Amino acid sequence: MTTLRTIAVHEVVQRTYPRPPRPEDEVGKAVGRAIDGTQSHFSHEFRQGRRPTATAMRTYGEVLLQEELAQAALELTPSDLASLLAQLNGTLQAFRKSPAFGLARPRSRLLVIDRRVGVYAQPDFWDARRRFFEVKSYRALPPPPDVALQMRLFQLAFPGFESVLLCIDRHTTPVETSALVVPPPTSEETLDALRLAFDLGEEFGQPKVLEYLEGPFVYYDRPGNSAGPPG
């Protein structure tokens, strides 16, 4: 049996670029979760042949946001809540017009490094053939270091796929949408990302038995560590 130390992409990013907590971050996380949940739900509805209306998306998103705020015990003034709801609605309507709308969320892949560390990678949406999307509700162009690392790890887990960073900036009025096709990582960038993920996985990852895990798996060996996939 092969024991891996497993870690998720978001934890690799957070540990590499830690940010001190701020009170406003909790509100941003609540809005982000409401946006993510609504986007996933109505993309699924669209794939089922239904045609969700703008009103349905707004209502669903507002309910999710209220639930997220309640779970986080966050109380907002009426004006602050109205501002967030406007941001939420603008973001959802922009997403409804984007090329990612109606696509599925890919199954999480395990990036296996030297058969000792596994990194779970799952971008937001993909077409299952040639392209995946990572969606941000703020402008991340050009990609800051944390987003660049996240995209690079997704690219390693989905080799051969075109990677698109889709930014729907909820902080602008009206909401602005921009997209960037991220170039494939160079050999040096690939090795740097693998080394970083491996080191953090070894230190902070949770032990799991590779033979008991479900794929898909993508195997990488760093120079001098050619363990290879199981036979």
C-alpha positions in Angstrom: 0.0 0.0 0.0 1.1 3.5 -0.8 0.5 6.3 1.7 0.1 9.8 0.5 0.0 13.1 2.3 -3.0 14.9 0.7 -3.7 18.6 0.5 -6.1 20.8 -1.5 -5.0 23.5 -4.0 -6.7 26.2 -1.9 -4.7 25.2 1.1 -1.4 25.3 -0.8 -2.3 28.8 -2.0 -3.4 30.0 1.5 -0.3 28.7 3.2 2.0 30.2 0.5 0.3 33.6 0.5 -1.2 34.0 4.0 -3.3 37.1 4.7 -4.1 38.4 8.1 -7.8 38.0 8.9 -10.0 41.2 8.6 -13.6 41.6 9.6 -14.7 42.5 6.1 -13.2 39.3 4.8 -16.0 37.3 6.4 -18.6 39.2 4.5 -16.7 38.7 1.3 -16.5 35.0 1.9 -20.3 34.8 2.5 -21.0 36.7 -0.7 -18.5 34.4 -2.6 -20.2 31.3 -1.3 -23.6 32.6 -2.3 -22.3 33.4 -5.8 -20.6 30.0 -6.2 -23.6 28.1 -5.0 -26.0 30.0 -7.3 -23.7 29.7 -10.3 -23.3 25.9 -9.9 -27.0 25.4 -9.3 -28.2 27.2 -12.4 -25.5 25.9 -14.6 -26.8 22.5 -13.7 -30.4 23.6 -14.4 -29.3 24.8 -17.8 -27.6 21.5 -18.6 -30.9 19.8 -17.8 -32.6 21.7 -20.5 -34.2 24.3 -18.3 -33.9 28.0 -19.0 -33.5 29.8 -15.6 -34.7 33.4 -15.6 -32.8 36.4 -14.2 -35.5 36.7 -11.5 -35.0 33.0 -10.4 -31.3 33.4 -10.2 -31.6 36.6 -8.2 -34.1 35.1 -5.7 -32.1 32.0 -5.2 -28.9 33.9 -4.7 -30.5 36.3 -2.2 -31.7 33.3 -0.1 -28.3 31.8 -0.2 -26.6 35.0 0.9 -29.0 35.5 3.8 -28.3 31.9 4.9 -24.5 32.5 4.7 -24.7 35.7 6.6 -26.8 34.0 9.3 -24.5 31.0 9.6 -21.5 33.4 10.0 -23.5 35.5 12.6 -22.9 38.6 10.5 -25.3 41.5 10.9 -25.4 44.2 8.3 -27.1 47.6 8.1 -29.9 47.8 5.6 -27.8 49.9 3.3 -24.9 47.5 3.4 -27.1 44.6 2.7 -28.8 46.4 -0.2 -25.3 47.1 -1.6 -24.3 43.4 -1.3 -27.6 42.2 -2.9 -27.0 44.6 -5.9 -23.4 43.2 -6.3 -24.8 39.7 -6.1 -27.4 40.2 -8.7 -25.1 42.0 -11.1 -22.5 39.3 -10.8 -25.1 36.5 -11.4 -26.5 38.3 -14.5 -23.1 38.8 -15.9 -22.3 35.1 -15.3 -25.5 34.1 -17.1 -24.1 35.8 -20.2 -20.6 34.3 -19.9 -19.2 31.3 -21.7 -19.0 29.4 -18.4 -22.7 29.4 -17.9 -24.2 25.9 -18.4 -20.9 24.1 -17.9 -20.3 21.4 -15.3 -18.0 21.5 -12.4 -15.3 18.9 -13.1 -14.7 16.0 -10.8 -11.8 16.7 -8.5 -8.4 15.3 -9.7 -5.6 14.2 -7.6 -2.2 15.5 -8.6 0.2 12.8 -7.4 3.8 14.0 -6.8 6.5 11.4 -6.4 3.8 9.0 -5.1 4.2 10.7 -1.7 2.0 13.8 -1.9 -1.4 14.2 -3.5 -3.0 17.6 -4.3 -6.7 17.8 -4.9 -7.5 20.2 -7.8 -11.0 21.3 -9.0 -11.5 24.4 -11.0 -14.9 25.9 -11.2 -16.2 24.8 -14.6 -15.1 22.8 -17.7 -16.5 21.6 -21.0 -15.0 18.1 -20.5 -13.1 18.4 -23.8 -10.6 21.2 -24.1 -11.1 24.1 -21.7 -11.7 24.9 -18.0 -12.7 28.1 -16.3 -11.8 29.5 -12.9 -14.3 32.3 -12.0 -13.5 35.2 -9.7 -16.0 37.7 -8.4 -13.3 40.4 -8.5 -10.8 41.6 -11.0 -7.7 39.4 -10.9 -6.0 40.6 -14.1 -3.1 40.4 -14.4 -3.2 37.4 -12.0 -1.8 38.2 -8.6 0.7 35.6 -7.2 -1.9 33.6 -5.3 -4.2 33.3 -8.3 -1.3 32.5 -10.6 -0.3 29.6 -8.3 -3.8 28.3 -8.2 -4.1 28.4 -12.0 -0.8 26.7 -12.4 -1.7 23.8 -10.2 -5.0 23.5 -12.0 -3.1 23.4 -15.3 -0.9 20.6 -14.0 -4.0 18.6 -12.9 -5.7 19.2 -16.3 -2.8 18.9 -18.8 -3.7 19.8 -22.4 -6.7 21.9 -21.4 -6.9 25.6 -22.2 -7.2 27.4 -18.9 -9.4 30.5 -18.7 -9.4 32.9 -15.8 -12.9 34.6 -15.9 -13.3 37.7 -13.7 -16.7 39.1 -13.0 -16.0 42.1 -10.8 -18.8 42.6 -8.3 -17.1 45.8 -7.0 -17.8 47.8 -10.2 -21.0 49.4 -11.3 -22.0 48.1 -13.8 -20.3 44.8 -13.2 -17.4 44.3 -15.5 -16.4 40.9 -17.1 -13.0 40.1 -18.3 -11.2 36.9 -19.2 -7.6 35.7 -19.7 -6.4 32.5 -21.4 -3.5 31.6 -19.1 -0.4 30.3 -21.0 0.8 26.8 -20.1 3.4 26.8 -17.4 7.1 26.7 -18.5 9.2 23.8 -17.3 10.7 26.0 -14.6 7.2 27.1 -13.4 6.0 23.5 -13.4 9.0 22.4 -11.3 8.6 25.3 -8.8 4.9 24.6 -8.4 5.5 20.9 -7.8 8.2 21.5 -5.3 6.1 24.0 -3.4 3.0 21.7 -3.3 5.1 18.7 -2.4 6.8 20.5 0.6 3.5 21.9 1.9 1.8 18.5 1.4 4.5 16.7 3.3 4.2 19.1 6.2 0.5 19.8 6.4 -1.2 17.0 4.3 -3.5 14.3 5.7 -2.4 10.7 5.3 -4.4 8.6 2.9 -3.9 5.3 1.1 -3.5 5.8 -2.6 -5.0 2.4 -3.6 -8.2 3.4 -1.7 -8.7 6.7 -3.4 -10.8 7.5 -6.4 -9.3 9.2 -9.5 -8.8 10.7 -11.9 -5.1 10.8 -11.0 -2.3 12.8 -12.7 1.2 11.7 -11.9 4.3 13.8 -11.7 7.9 13.0 -10.7 10.3 15.7 -9.8 13.8 15.2 -11.1 15.6 12.5 -9.1 12.3 11.1 -7.7 11.0 8.9 -10.5 8.6 6.7 -8.7 6.0 6.6 -11.5 2.4 5.5 -11.3 1.5 2.1 -9.8 1.7 -0.8 -12.2 
